[in-house]
Structure formats: structure tokens, C-alpha cells
Amino acid sequence: MKHLSRMLALALCLTAAMDAGFAAGTRKTSAKEGIMMAEAESALFSDGYKVTAVTLLYRKKIEPSSVSADDFEIAGQTVKSVSVEGRKVKLSLNCDNRWYPERRDAPEQDADSSFSRYVTVTQSGDVTVSGGKEIYAGPATVTSKKIIDPKVIREFNEKVFKDDETGMELRYCVYLPLYYTEGWNYPVIVFIPDSRANTNVSKSTLLQGEGATVWATEAEQEKMRSIIIAVQYPKYVQDQYGPLVKEDGSWTVGLQTVYDLIRSELANTRVDRNRIYGIGQGDGAAANLQIGQKYPSFYAAQLAISPIYDIKDTQALERGRLWLMVSSNDRQSREAAERAATSWKNDGVRVNSAIWKVDLSEKEFEKAAKEQADKKGTVKYTMIDGGCREYTWCIAHRINAIREWLSAQ
């Protein structure tokens, strides 16, 4: 009977241990003790900057069969898959385009968090150390202390411009061509993002889509070696001096400072003054259009994507050309563009209009853009049938024919 009692007691102990998540001889350690560091990787997409993967480094080798995507959580992100190599567990994230064509409004998102330079990971499940003798038990949270940015972002230098009269300080990023030399005058791309990039995050002007960075790729630089100036209007400046652009179209102190910033940078680099191109999206498009209206000979051509702004002064188009793109679901931008196009036509400006379906393939977009680019006229007006405002610039910056048209002016 004593022997039977001991056997029953031992069985109960083993059952209790198994219920607690232990196998016989297995030690359970908090994942806080097991995770040494986290390192994030990022990339640029048509809809902006995103963290694409996070690698967790553990103190000991991890058993691959014990790990699944369900064991980890990242706020606002979806872990798509997981892989294990020794002490490293790599979490690959879902990077689907967030500006779906059928959306009329952008999903709500804190501006600073959308350009976050770090990521926080929670190990919610348990993972097993190789050999099965130890478990790193969740939950445990770790924040990445290092992020690997794409090469094209690292090639931009961040600068600060200070206006002596107002005291306003603006950040901006500059890309100089490979083998930049003083003996050559280069075309210039001036990019201004939408107001959602008006954050205090470093280089956020480069992170809102590919408006600036696409011109710095090897493929584009082989076609046209250019200088790229990407202007940032930080939140702390907006709080002190007001918005960069106003709905009534009045000239602001911010616009004057941005114009002075651009001129200052042009004065310090070798540029072709006849080949300065303005690219903007949202409020950034409106800003460039206002600069072009106040200083008609400044830009050789512009690409304006989804501006909420009416240009009625045809003098702004006497020397420069314009490609204007909006989405049919972006009511404010579409109505403003239609009013502007009507006004231009009434004043004798030749406007080439086209409507493209939002779900065209890449080749179909290229074909449609090439056809419109080949038509004569001062203004190219394209309406994307479907999609929200942000999806319009997802499309626009990906079309090679539009870039070729702009750089040919």
C-alpha cells in the first residue's frame, strides 16, 4: 500500500507539473531574461516607410518547432511569418498597401507613430530552448534599439535652415549625385510632402511614400543625375508659426521661408537654373503651386498630386508646365482641380484631360501616362477613377512615363 501511495503521489506531481507547462526536467525562465536585443529592418513602399521585419536575439539557441507567428505581437502590425536560425528569431511583417483603392478616407493613425524609428515586440507565447530543457515564457516586451534603414534614405544628408528675420528653423534633406562635381550643373528636384509628414521625426519628409527617394534610385540617377531637396515643415514650427498653406490660398511666413530655404541651397550647389522641378502631394503640392504662382519663372515643371488649392492665375503657367493628378473619391482635391482646369481653359490654356481606372496594371498605367505625355498642352490633368487621396500618390510616383515627362521639360 505504501508503494502504491508513493506512485499515486508521484503521478499527481507530474500531472501538476505538466498542467503548469513543464515537461519532466524542463526549467521555465521568463522571456525577459532570454531576449537580449531586438533589431528592426525597414523599407520604403509606394504608401510609405514601414518596418518589414524584426529579429530577436536570445541568449540560447531556440528550437524552431516551438515558435510560431502567434507567439508574438506588435502593436499596429501583423506578424506574417517567423523563422529561426540559432539564437535569432526573425519576425516578418505584413507590408500590404494601407491605402486600399476603395477607401475614401485614410485610416486614423498618429503622425509620429507612422514614421516611428523603433518598434516594440511582445513575446506573448512560450518558446523552447534547443534541447528542450528550458522554456522562455511570455509575456515579455522588448523595444528595438537599432533599425536598419534602406540605403536610399541613408544617402540623403539632413540639414537645417534658419531664417534670420523670423528665427524659423526648417529641416530638409539633400541628395547629391554620385561623383558630384563642381564642374557640372545639375537638374534639381524639390519635393514637399503632405502635412501628415509635418512631424518632429527626423527625415519624415523621406518617409511618406517615394516622392523624393524614387529620384535617388540608381535607375533614375542613370537617366538623370539630379540634386534632390526634400523639405520638412516640423510640428514645432507649425505650432509656433502656423500652417505651411492655408485653405484661402494666402501667402504664409512658412511658404516664404521654404522658398528662401530652397534658394539658399541652390546657391550652394551646382544647379541648372532652367531645370528646377517641383513635386508635391497634398499640402506639399499646394505649397509648390503657390511658389510657382508667386514666382512664375522658378519651376520648369511641376507634378502636383491631390492639392486642395485653386490656381486661377495663368501667369504661373507661362514658363512652366504642370501635371495635376487627383482621385475621384478625394472630393476636395477633385473639385478644386476641376475648377482650376475650367478656369485655365477659359483663359486659353491648353489642358489635356484623362481618366484612369484605379485598378489598372503597372503596364496599363505606363501606357496611359505615355499617351497623355505625348499630347501637346501646358497642363496634364489626370483623374484616378477610385481611391483615396493617398492612393493617388501611391500610383503617381510609380509611373516611369510621368518622371520622364517632368525631366524632359
Secondary structure, DSSP 8 states (H G I E B T S, - for coil): -HHHHHHHHHHHHHHHHHHTT--TT-EEEEHHHHEEEEEEEEEEETTEEEEEEEEEEESS-B-GGG--GGGEEETTB-EEEEEEETTEEEEEE----SS-TT-SS-----HHHHT-S--EEEE-S-EEBTTSSEEEES-EEEE-SEEE--HHHHTSEEEEEE-TTT--EEEEEEE--TT--TTS-EEEEEEE--GGG-SSSTTGGGTSTTTTGGGGSHHHHHH---EEEEE---HHHHHHH--SS-TT----HHHHHHHHHHHHHHHTS-EEEEEEEEEEETHHHHHHHHHHHHSTTS-SEEEEES-------GGGGSS-EEEEEEETT-HHHHHHHHHHHHHHHHTT--EEEEEEETT--HHHHHHHHHHHHHS--SEEEEEEES--HHHHHHHHTT-HHHHHHHHH-
